[in-house]
């Protein structure tokens, strides 16, 4: 089951985080209405280091409607970033990380997925929990009322860096998705397609791997009205 744990970081000392083992996290917020042009969901996270690849692992970061999460067969409406495949382990010169293998923009309506493949997803990475520096990395997902998705992740070239919570919040608020060049953040727009009139009102994170838990250090949602 999910648990609260702690880690120590050079920037800001001992911090709590939520550890997910083959679990889904949802958190209600105000509905995403048509007056909003874009919503960005940001997750500051790390993956427990196993020293090897993580096969057949699913990760979903996005929003859902009516407290019915992405994995439910009764999902009315969910949209976000979806990784479904092997996460490739890289030792990273002493600061290891995982590279997603098959991320998609996904819209799920009535239990059925509509996927748009991100064929160019080759360098973004999610940090592992061990290394010379205790690190956290960001996943940012932009969602529009027209069910398009823009996935933004930290580049593997600078994965040795830790992104503290203050930098993470600024990255979520930056309309381009790039807080500064140290984080080398890259965008991958996708169009899983189709307008849905069902309001999105719940942050939704799903992690399928029970052997290598996902650490969730912070979640931030930002509305854009331009």
C-alpha positions as CSV (number, residue, x, y, z in Angstrom):
1,X,0.0,0.0,0.0
2,X,1.0,3.6,-0.4
3,X,3.1,5.1,2.4
4,X,4.7,8.3,3.5
5,X,8.5,8.2,3.7
6,X,11.4,10.7,4.0
7,X,14.6,11.5,2.2
8,X,17.4,14.0,2.9
9,X,18.3,16.5,0.2
10,X,21.2,19.0,0.2
11,X,19.0,21.9,-0.9
12,X,16.2,21.6,1.7
13,X,17.0,19.0,4.3
14,X,14.6,16.1,5.2
15,X,11.4,16.0,3.1
16,X,8.4,13.7,3.1
17,X,7.1,12.0,0.0
18,X,4.4,9.6,-1.1
19,X,5.6,6.2,-2.2
20,X,3.3,4.3,-4.6
21,X,3.5,0.5,-5.1
22,X,1.3,-0.6,-8.0
23,X,-1.2,2.0,-7.0
24,X,-3.3,5.0,-8.2
25,X,-3.4,8.4,-6.6
26,X,-6.3,10.8,-7.2
27,X,-6.8,14.3,-5.8
28,X,-9.9,16.4,-6.5
29,X,-9.5,20.0,-7.7
30,X,-11.7,22.7,-9.2
31,X,-13.1,21.5,-12.6
32,X,-11.2,22.3,-15.8
33,X,-13.7,24.5,-17.6
34,X,-13.9,25.8,-21.2
35,X,-12.8,29.3,-20.0
36,X,-9.4,27.7,-19.3
37,X,-7.2,27.3,-22.4
38,X,-4.7,24.9,-20.8
39,X,-4.0,23.1,-17.6
40,X,-0.5,21.9,-16.6
41,X,-0.1,19.0,-14.2
42,X,3.4,18.7,-12.7
43,X,4.8,15.8,-10.7
44,X,8.1,16.0,-8.9
45,X,9.3,12.4,-8.6
46,X,11.9,9.7,-8.6
47,X,11.9,5.9,-9.1
48,X,13.4,3.5,-6.6
49,X,16.7,2.2,-8.0
50,X,16.7,-1.5,-8.8
51,X,20.0,-1.5,-10.8
52,X,18.2,-2.8,-13.9
53,X,15.4,-2.3,-16.4
54,X,11.7,-2.2,-15.3
55,X,9.7,-4.3,-17.7
56,X,6.0,-3.8,-18.5
57,X,5.6,-0.8,-16.3
58,X,2.8,1.6,-16.7
59,X,2.8,5.3,-15.6
60,X,0.0,7.7,-16.1
61,X,0.1,11.4,-15.2
62,X,-2.9,13.6,-16.0
63,X,-6.5,14.3,-15.0
64,X,-9.7,12.4,-14.8
65,X,-13.4,13.2,-14.2
66,X,-15.8,12.3,-11.5
67,X,-13.3,10.5,-9.2
68,X,-13.2,7.6,-11.7
69,X,-9.5,7.1,-12.3
70,X,-7.6,6.2,-15.4
71,X,-7.4,2.4,-14.7
72,X,-11.1,2.0,-14.0
73,X,-13.1,0.1,-16.7
74,X,-15.8,2.7,-16.0
75,X,-13.6,5.8,-16.6
76,X,-15.8,8.5,-18.0
77,X,-13.0,10.8,-19.1
78,X,-9.2,10.8,-18.4
79,X,-6.4,12.4,-20.3
80,X,-2.6,12.8,-19.9
81,X,0.7,11.1,-20.5
82,X,0.9,7.3,-20.5
83,X,4.0,5.1,-20.4
84,X,3.4,1.4,-21.1
85,X,6.5,-0.7,-21.6
86,X,10.0,-1.1,-20.3
87,X,11.7,1.7,-18.4
88,X,15.4,1.4,-19.4
89,X,18.0,1.8,-16.7
90,X,21.1,3.9,-17.2
91,X,23.9,4.1,-14.6
92,X,24.4,7.7,-15.4
93,X,28.0,8.2,-14.3
94,X,27.1,7.7,-10.7
95,X,23.6,9.3,-10.9
96,X,21.3,6.7,-12.4
97,X,18.0,7.3,-14.2
98,X,15.3,5.5,-16.1
99,X,14.2,6.3,-19.7
100,X,10.6,5.7,-20.7
101,X,10.2,3.4,-23.7
102,X,6.7,4.0,-25.0
103,X,5.1,7.2,-23.8
104,X,1.8,8.4,-25.4
105,X,-0.6,11.2,-25.2
106,X,-3.8,9.3,-24.1
107,X,-7.5,10.0,-23.8
108,X,-9.5,7.4,-22.1
109,X,-13.3,7.5,-22.4
110,X,-15.7,4.8,-21.1
111,X,-12.7,2.5,-20.4
112,X,-11.3,2.7,-23.9
113,X,-7.9,4.3,-24.7
114,X,-7.2,6.6,-27.6
115,X,-3.4,6.9,-28.0
116,X,-1.0,9.2,-29.9
117,X,2.5,7.9,-29.9
118,X,5.5,10.1,-29.0
119,X,8.0,8.6,-31.4
120,X,10.7,11.1,-30.6
121,X,10.8,10.3,-26.9
122,X,14.4,9.3,-26.6
123,X,16.3,11.4,-24.1
124,X,13.9,12.5,-21.3
125,X,14.4,10.6,-18.1
126,X,13.2,10.1,-14.5
127,X,15.9,10.0,-11.8
128,X,16.6,6.9,-9.7
129,X,16.7,7.2,-5.9
130,X,20.5,6.6,-5.5
131,X,23.5,8.5,-6.7
132,X,26.1,11.0,-5.8
133,X,23.3,13.6,-5.4
134,X,19.8,12.9,-4.0
135,X,17.6,14.0,-6.8
136,X,14.0,14.6,-7.9
137,X,12.9,15.2,-11.5
138,X,9.8,16.8,-13.1
139,X,7.2,15.4,-15.4
140,X,5.0,18.2,-16.8
141,X,1.8,17.4,-18.8
142,X,-0.2,20.1,-20.6
143,X,-3.9,19.4,-21.3
144,X,-6.3,21.5,-23.4
145,X,-10.1,21.5,-23.7
146,X,-9.6,19.9,-27.1
147,X,-7.9,16.8,-25.5
148,X,-4.4,17.5,-26.8
149,X,-1.4,16.7,-24.6
150,X,2.0,18.3,-24.4
151,X,4.5,16.1,-22.4
152,X,7.6,17.8,-21.0
153,X,10.3,16.0,-19.1
154,X,13.9,16.6,-18.0
155,X,16.6,15.7,-20.4
156,X,19.0,12.9,-19.5
157,X,22.0,15.1,-20.2
158,X,21.5,17.0,-17.0
159,X,20.0,14.2,-14.9
160,X,22.7,14.6,-12.2
161,X,20.9,17.7,-11.0
162,X,18.2,17.8,-8.3
163,X,15.1,20.0,-8.9
164,X,14.0,21.4,-5.5
165,X,10.3,22.2,-5.0
166,X,10.8,26.0,-5.6
167,X,12.3,25.4,-9.0
168,X,9.6,22.8,-9.7
169,X,6.8,25.3,-9.1
170,X,8.4,27.9,-11.3
171,X,8.8,25.3,-14.1
172,X,5.1,24.4,-13.9
173,X,4.2,28.1,-14.1
174,X,6.5,28.8,-17.0
175,X,4.3,28.9,-20.2
176,X,7.1,27.3,-22.3
177,X,7.9,24.6,-19.9
178,X,11.6,25.5,-19.5
179,X,12.6,27.0,-16.2
180,X,16.2,27.3,-17.1
181,X,18.8,25.6,-19.3
182,X,20.2,23.5,-16.3
183,X,17.1,21.3,-16.5
184,X,17.2,21.0,-20.3
185,X,13.4,20.4,-20.5
186,X,12.0,19.2,-23.9
187,X,8.4,19.1,-25.1
188,X,6.6,16.4,-27.1
189,X,3.2,17.5,-28.3
190,X,0.6,14.8,-29.0
191,X,-3.0,14.7,-30.1
192,X,-5.0,11.8,-28.7
193,X,-7.9,13.7,-30.1
194,X,-11.6,14.5,-29.6
195,X,-13.4,17.0,-27.5
196,X,-15.1,15.6,-24.3
197,X,-17.7,17.6,-22.5
198,X,-17.1,15.8,-19.2
199,X,-15.2,18.2,-16.9
200,X,-11.8,17.2,-15.7
201,X,-11.7,17.8,-11.9
202,X,-9.2,15.3,-10.4
203,X,-5.4,14.9,-10.6
204,X,-4.6,11.3,-11.5
205,X,-1.3,9.4,-11.1
206,X,-1.0,5.7,-11.7
207,X,2.2,3.6,-11.3
208,X,2.0,-0.2,-12.0
209,X,5.3,-1.5,-10.6
210,X,5.2,-3.0,-7.2
211,X,8.9,-3.9,-7.0
212,X,10.3,-0.4,-7.7
213,X,8.0,2.1,-6.1
214,X,7.4,5.6,-7.5
215,X,8.3,8.5,-5.2
216,X,6.0,11.5,-5.5
217,X,7.6,14.5,-3.9
218,X,5.2,17.3,-5.1
219,X,2.2,17.8,-7.3
220,X,1.3,21.2,-8.8
221,X,-1.6,22.2,-11.1
222,X,-1.5,25.5,-13.0
223,X,-4.3,27.0,-15.2
224,X,-3.5,29.1,-18.2
225,X,-6.1,31.5,-19.5
226,X,-4.2,32.7,-22.6
